[in-house]
Amino acid sequence: MLVLYPNGGFQMNAFSDFVKRNRALAGLSQQELAERAEVGLRFLRELEQGKHTLRLDKVDQVLMLFGHRSGPIPYRPEVDDEA
């Protein structure tokens, strides 16, 4: 889930949680996932740590291994800001 905010930011926790959970379910190390996604190990570590300034094309390379990709979803301040 990618949450785009009016100020241009987005919620990285959704990405990092999704990637960590699915990597563990697949039984892959960070190194193995980075190699399969053709991204650097440093990039994958930063993604899993929730870094806010990452290239979305590379995020998509990782997400596509799990059958997903990033995209805008509706933002509802009354619900999304409570988390």
C-alpha positions as a Markdown table, in Angstrom:
| # | Residue | x | y | z |
|---|---|---|---|---|
| 1 | Met | 0.0 | 0.0 | 0.0 |
| 2 | Leu | 1.4 | 3.4 | -1.0 |
| 3 | Val | -0.2 | 6.4 | 0.6 |
| 4 | Leu | 0.5 | 9.6 | -1.2 |
| 5 | Tyr | 0.1 | 12.7 | 1.0 |
| 6 | Pro | -0.7 | 16.2 | -0.2 |
| 7 | Asn | 2.8 | 17.4 | 0.7 |
| 8 | Gly | 4.3 | 14.7 | -1.6 |
| 9 | Gly | 5.4 | 12.3 | 1.2 |
| 10 | Phe | 4.3 | 8.8 | 1.5 |
| 11 | Gln | 4.0 | 6.1 | 4.2 |
| 12 | Met | 7.1 | 3.9 | 4.0 |
| 13 | Asn | 6.1 | 1.7 | 6.9 |
| 14 | Ala | 3.6 | -0.1 | 4.5 |
| 15 | Phe | 6.4 | -0.8 | 2.1 |
| 16 | Ser | 9.0 | -1.9 | 4.6 |
| 17 | Asp | 6.5 | -4.1 | 6.5 |
| 18 | Phe | 5.3 | -5.7 | 3.3 |
| 19 | Val | 8.8 | -6.4 | 2.0 |
| 20 | Lys | 10.1 | -7.7 | 5.3 |
| 21 | Arg | 7.1 | -10.0 | 5.9 |
| 22 | Asn | 7.1 | -11.4 | 2.3 |
| 23 | Arg | 10.9 | -11.9 | 2.3 |
| 24 | Ala | 10.6 | -13.9 | 5.5 |
| 25 | Leu | 7.7 | -15.9 | 4.1 |
| 26 | Ala | 9.7 | -16.7 | 1.0 |
| 27 | Gly | 12.7 | -17.8 | 3.2 |
| 28 | Leu | 15.0 | -15.3 | 1.5 |
| 29 | Ser | 17.9 | -13.4 | 3.0 |
| 30 | Gln | 18.2 | -9.7 | 2.2 |
| 31 | Gln | 21.1 | -10.5 | -0.1 |
| 32 | Glu | 19.1 | -13.1 | -2.0 |
| 33 | Leu | 16.1 | -10.8 | -2.4 |
| 34 | Ala | 18.4 | -7.9 | -3.5 |
| 35 | Glu | 19.9 | -10.2 | -6.2 |
| 36 | Arg | 16.6 | -11.5 | -7.4 |
| 37 | Ala | 15.2 | -8.0 | -7.6 |
| 38 | Glu | 18.4 | -6.7 | -9.2 |
| 39 | Val | 18.8 | -3.9 | -6.6 |
| 40 | Gly | 21.7 | -3.3 | -4.3 |
| 41 | Leu | 21.8 | -4.8 | -0.8 |
| 42 | Arg | 22.1 | -1.2 | 0.6 |
| 43 | Phe | 18.9 | -0.2 | -1.2 |
| 44 | Leu | 17.0 | -3.2 | 0.1 |
| 45 | Arg | 18.2 | -2.5 | 3.7 |
| 46 | Glu | 17.1 | 1.1 | 3.4 |
| 47 | Leu | 13.7 | 0.0 | 2.1 |
| 48 | Glu | 13.2 | -2.4 | 4.9 |
| 49 | Gln | 14.3 | 0.3 | 7.4 |
| 50 | Gly | 11.6 | 2.7 | 6.1 |
| 51 | Lys | 13.8 | 5.3 | 4.4 |
| 52 | His | 11.6 | 8.0 | 2.9 |
| 53 | Thr | 13.7 | 8.9 | -0.1 |
| 54 | Leu | 13.9 | 5.9 | -2.3 |
| 55 | Arg | 13.5 | 5.5 | -6.1 |
| 56 | Leu | 10.1 | 4.2 | -6.8 |
| 57 | Asp | 11.2 | 2.3 | -9.9 |
| 58 | Lys | 13.5 | 0.3 | -7.7 |
| 59 | Val | 10.8 | -0.1 | -5.0 |
| 60 | Asp | 8.7 | -1.6 | -7.8 |
| 61 | Gln | 11.4 | -4.0 | -8.8 |
| 62 | Val | 11.2 | -5.5 | -5.3 |
| 63 | Leu | 7.4 | -5.4 | -5.1 |
| 64 | Met | 7.0 | -7.1 | -8.4 |
| 65 | Leu | 8.7 | -10.2 | -7.1 |
| 66 | Phe | 5.7 | -10.5 | -4.8 |
| 67 | Gly | 3.2 | -9.7 | -7.5 |
| 68 | His | 2.6 | -6.1 | -6.5 |
| 69 | Arg | 3.6 | -2.6 | -7.6 |
| 70 | Ser | 3.3 | 0.9 | -6.1 |
| 71 | Gly | 0.5 | 3.2 | -7.0 |
| 72 | Pro | -1.6 | 6.0 | -5.6 |
| 73 | Ile | -4.5 | 5.1 | -3.2 |
| 74 | Pro | -7.1 | 7.3 | -1.7 |
| 75 | Tyr | -6.0 | 9.3 | 1.3 |
| 76 | Arg | -8.4 | 9.7 | 4.2 |
| 77 | Pro | -7.0 | 12.0 | 6.9 |
| 78 | Glu | -9.6 | 10.9 | 9.5 |
| 79 | Val | -8.5 | 7.3 | 9.2 |
| 80 | Asp | -4.9 | 7.3 | 7.9 |
| 81 | Asp | -3.6 | 9.9 | 10.4 |
| 82 | Glu | -4.7 | 7.9 | 13.4 |
| 83 | Ala | -2.0 | 5.2 | 12.8 |
